[in-house]
Amino acid sequence: MGIVLVNIAAIMLVLKKTTGIMRLPGGPIVPIIGLLSCFAELYLLGFMPIAWSFVAIGVGGLLYIGRKYFHNPVYHKELKAELEKYGGPVLRAMRKMEGHL
């Protein structure tokens, strides 16, 4: 299911004329072929693996929606204080997220 979304995103980026963000050899043909092959593979998998993937996507979506309920600001302050000592990409990401925490 994830590869389907990647191919759809690649098609959208290639077809977006205003920004010209992404260029692929052959234009959108490669992601379209990838998308068609993903749908063929999903068709051949059967019902149960696809049903379980939708269950997993649903659970992940619910966890994403409820992420603020499980947020612990004290833990984030401790983590940020520890990262201040070392720096790195995690600290930069947390600085960008400060307004959202």
N, C-alpha and C positions, 0 to 999 in steps of 0.2 A: 504494500500500500504506500509505503514511503517513496518508493521509486516512481510511482505514478505521480505523486505530488512534485517530485523533482523535475520530471519531464514536463509537466504542465507549467511549472515556473520557468523552465528554460524556454519553452515555446513563447510564453508571455514576454519574457525579456528580449528575445530575438525579434519578435513582431513589434515591439515598442519603438516606433520610428522617431519619436521626439527626443529621446535621450541617447539612443544608440549605445546603450550600456554594454551589450554583449554581441559578439559576432562569432558565428560558428561556420565552419566550412560546409557549404550546402544549405545555409540558412536554417530554417526550421525543420528540414527534412529529417535530420538525425534524431531530434527529440520526438518527432511524430512517429518515426519507426520504433523508437524505444517505448513510447506510450502504447502503441498497438501491440508490441510484443508483451508488455506488462499485462494488458487486458487479456491476451491469449493465455498467458500463464495463469492468471487468476481464474479463467474459465476452466482450465485443466486441473486446477488444484482440488476442486470439490467444495462442498458446502461448509464442512466443519472448520477447516483452517481459516476460511474467510470469516465465518461467524465469530471465531475466537479473536481474530484481528480486530473486528469491530468492537467486541467487548473490551479489548485492551485499549483501543483508541478512546472509547467512552470513559473508562476508568481514568485514563490519563487526562482527558478533558475535564473531568470532575475534580481531579487533584489540582489541575491548573487553575480552575475557577476558584477553588477554595484555598489557594496558596496563602492569601492574606490572613486566613483564620489560623494557620499554623505558623505564622511569622512570629519570631521571638526577637524583639529589638535588643535585648540584653546580650544574646548570643552574637548578634551582628556587631555590636560595639566591641565585644571581646575579640572577635575575629579581626576586626579592622585594626584594633590596637596591636595585635600580634603581627599583622601584615605590614603595619607602618615600619616595623623594624627591618623588614626584608624587601619591601616594594614588589614590583613585578606586575604582570598583566591582571592578576586578580584584584590587586589594590586599585589599579586604574579603572577596572570595571565597577568596583564598589564606589569609587568617587563619582562616577557617572550616574550611579543608581541612587545616590544619597537623597535626592528629591522624591524618589519613588518608594523608599523604605518606610 
